[in-house]
């Protein structure tokens, strides 16, 4: 598989978006890229879509010249054999196990629902295997975007936000509330947040993991609703999260999504990449016995001439500081000046030849 640099540009129409050959940032980030609503950190989500696309392509798609239908039938037969057996099948390798997990998720979504598929009146337990290769591939096609979104959210949280859900959630919502169509599909974005949070919750019981993720999301919203997340959409999200019927409707798609959440966290997440992303002399962790490990970037605000080896660690520190400001102090920030300062600082981040 060939890798190449994407065409980068700022766009007033497409905003933050990634395609096979391009990646764009919102034009507004040119002068407000250091603000929460137009943060340059948003681009990490788009970058990861390309990464996940390559991973899924390596699992399910083949180069031209190979009999793709034959490969599909082989994958279907192996999945069917696994569904019909509770034992480890010796002829199945590690890649087969990964494929089978993804295909099991796709099958469960028929009755449990997913990010974009709200199943009504499902019994919540029926697992209905596809009858043939074409049905299985149709399911994969229908859920491909949802699989990608779940993987991207999990990897984004753990790669670029230092696994800090209390930072990740308010920062992505500060960006989301500026997008008009979010209010029309609020269920999906709440569910995206829950599956991301669930990757940080260590509880083997699905129901307890769900309830804990719900409460964590409520707590995060409550802690920022009078500050940087002072927006009607957050109030709407809190109203829905506190509605018992709405919460019940989220449980089955949440349960199905955990298959992909755990796959992304335990298999796709690379420790080596994680270490590389934070390999910077100014990035340091602070181990306080009274709380979780936190971090900072040991450079003062404003222009500096030091080489920034980890642009994302630098940005994360700056965004976290903004997040912790009161609304009154946040509104006083001169974001054009602050953004210019950050852009100039990031210009020093080019790696040595």
N, C-alpha and C positions, 0 to 999 in steps of 0.2 A: 504494500500500500504506500502510495506516494504522499509525502507531507509537503506543504508549501505555506508560505506566508499569505495571509488574507489581505485583501484591499481594505484599508482603514479609512473611515471618513466620518464627518459630522453630518447629521441629517435633520432637517426641520420637519420632514414628513414621516420618516420611518422610525425616528427616535433610536432607542437601544434595540438593536436587532442583529441576529447572526444568520448568515446563509452559508452554503458550502464554500463560497469564494469571497465573501465580504463580511465585515463586522462594522457596525456603526454605533456612534454615540449620539445622544440628543444634542442638537445645536445649542440648547440652553446651557449645557455643561461647559461651553466655552467661557461663559462669564459667571456661571453659578455651579461649577463642578465641585466646589468645596462646600456646597450647601447639602442638606440632607435630601431635599426633594429631587435635585439633579446631580446627585453624587456620582463621581467617576467610578465608585465601587460597584455601581449597577452593572458595569461592563463585564465583571467577573462571571455573572450569571450567563451572559451571552457567550463568553469564551468557552464555558464548560459545555454548552450545547454542541459545539464542534467536537470536543473531546468525547462526549458520550456517543455522538453519532459514529465516530470511528470505532468505539468499543462494540456497539451493537452491530455495526457492519461486519466486523471480524467474527462475530458470533453467528450471524444468520445469513449473510449475503456473500456471494462468491464473485470472483473475477469473470469477465467475459471469456467464453470458450469452455467453461465448465458447465456441465448439464445441471442447471439450477433446479429444474423440476425433480431430478433424481436426488439432489441434496435435500430438498424439501421433504420428499417422501421418506428419506432415511431418518430425518429429524422427527417426523411424525411417528414413524414406527417405534423409535426409541422412547419418545414421550408416551405413547400408548402402552408400551411394555412396562414403563415405570409406573404409570397410573394403575395398571392391573397387578402390580406386585408391591408388597410391603418390604421386600428384601433388597439388598444392594445387588445391582446387576453388574457382574464382572466385566461385561463387554462395554460398559459405559465409563467414559473418562471424565476428567474434571470439567471440560467444556460442556459435555452432555449434561452434567449436573446443573451448571449455570443456565444452559438453555431450558432445561426442564423446569427450573424455578420460575423463569420468566414466563414460560408457556402455562405453567400452573396458575400464575397470577392472571394471565389473560383469560383463562377458563373460569376462574372464580368471579371475574368481573361480570360475567353474564348474569349471575344471580345476586352478587353482593354490590355491584356498582363500582364506580371509580371517580377520579377527579372530575371528569366531564360527563359521566353517565350516572344519572340519579335513578337507580332502580326502585320502582314503587311496588309495595306489597310483595316483597321477596320473602321466602321462608328463612333466608339467611344461612342455610346449611347445605343446600343442594349443590353438588359438584357435578356438572354435566359435561363430560369430556366431548370434544369435537368428534364428529363421525368420520371425517376424512381430512386429507391434507389441505384441500382448498378452504374448508371451514376454519382450520387451525390458523392458516396464513391470513385469512380475513380477520380473525380475532386479533392477531398480532398487528396487523395494519391499523385496526381501529384503536388499539391501545398504545401504539408506538409513541405518540406525542406525550401521553400521560406517563409512560415508562421513562421517557427522556426527562420530563419535568421533575419527577420524583428523584431520579438520580442526580440531576443538576442541583436541586435544592439541598440534598444531603451533602454532596461534594462541596458545594459553595460554602455551606455552613462550616464544614470541618477543614477545608483548605484555606479559605480566605477570611474567615471570621473567627478563627482560633477556637472553634467549637463552642462559641459563646452565644447561646440562644437569646440571652437577655440583651445582646447587641444586635444580632442578626435580625430578629423579628421586627423591632422598631425601625431599623434602618431600611428594610425592604418595604415596610408599610409606609414609611415617610415618602418613598418613591411611588408606591402604588396609588396612594390617595390622589395623586396628580393625574392619573389616567382615567378618562371618562367612563370607559366600558367596565371598569372593575365593579362598580355598584350593580351592574346588571348580571354579574356572575359571582356575587359575593361568596356563595357556598364554596366554589372551587378554590378561591384564594384563602379562605379559612382552612379548608382541608389541606391545601399545600403547606400552610404554616404548621398545622398539627403533625403532618408526616415528617416535616423537618425536625420539629421539636422531639418527636418520638425517637429519633436516632440518638438522642442524648439521654433517654429514659431507660434505665436498666430494670425492666420488670418482665418476667416471662409470661405473665398473664395478660392476654390481649385487652380484656376489659379494664384492668387496673392501669395498664399502660395508656389506654385511651383517656380514662378519667384524669390521670395525672397530667397528660399532655394538654387536655382541655383547661385544667386549672392553671397550669403554667402560662398558657396563652392569655387567659383572663387576667392573671396577675401582671403580665407584661403590659397589656393594654391599659389596665387601671393605673399603673405607675407612670404612664406617659400621656394619658388622655387630657390632662390639663396643661401639658407642656408641648413638646414637639409633635405629638399626635393629637392635638386639639382639632379634630375634624369630624364632621357629621358621619363619615363612613366608619370611623372607629366606634362611635356610639351605636351605629347600626349593627356592627359586628358583635359588640358586647351584648346587645339585646338578643341577637340570635344565639350566641353561646350560652346565654342564661335561660334559653327556652328549651325545656326538657324534650319536647317533640322534635325540635330541630337537631338537638344533640343525638337523639336516638337514630335519626336518619343518617348521621355521619358515621356511625359505628361500623357498619358493614363495609363501606368503601375504605375506611381507615384500616380495618382488619385485612382486607385484600392487599392494600398498599404496603403493609408491613413486609411482605415477601420481597418487594423491590427495595424498600428502605434498608433492610438488613443485608441484602445482597450488595447494595452500594457501599454501605458502611464497612462490612466485613471482608468484601472481596475486591471491589473496584477502588476503594480508597487506598492510596499508596503512601506508606510511611516515608519513603525516600523523597517523594514529591513534597510532602508536607514539611519535611526538614529543610528542603531546598528553598521553599517559599519564605521561610523565616530565618534564612542564613544571612544575617545582617548584624554588624557589630553594635548597632544602636538599639536593636530589638532585644528586650530583656524581659524575663518573667519575674514576677514578684510572688513568692510563696509565703502567704500569710496563713498561719495555722488556724486562724479564726474564720477563714473563708476560702473559697476556691482560688486556685492559682489564677492570677491576673497578669497583665502585661503593660508595658509602655514603650514608647519609642523615644530614646534619650537624646532628642534634639529639641531645642527651643523653637517656639513658633516663629514664623517669619523667614525671610530669605537666609539661606546658609550655603556655604560652598562645599560641604562635605558630600561624599559620594553615598547615595542611597542605594544600597544593593537590593533591597526588597521594597519596591514601590507599593505593593499591596499592604505590607506591614505598616509602612509609613502612613498610608491613607487610612487604614483601619484605626490607627491611633488618633489621627486628626478627627475622623468622623465620630469616634467614641467620646472625645472631649466635647464636641458639639452636642452630642446626644445628652450629655450630663448637664448642659446649661439649663438654667431656668428659661421659660419662654420669653420673659422680659429681656434677659441678656442675649438670648439667641437672636431676637429681632433687632438687636443693636449691631450685629456683626455686619461689617462691610464686605459682602460676599464677592464682589468683583475684585477688590483688593486681595482678599484672602485667597481666592482662586488663582489669581495671577502669581501670588507668592508660592503656592503649592506647585503650579505648573513649572515655575522656574526651578524650584527645588528638585522636582522629578526629572528635569533635564539632565541632572547629574547622575541619573541612575543607569545610564548605558554601561553595559559590561565592557571590560577591557578586551581589546582584540586578542 
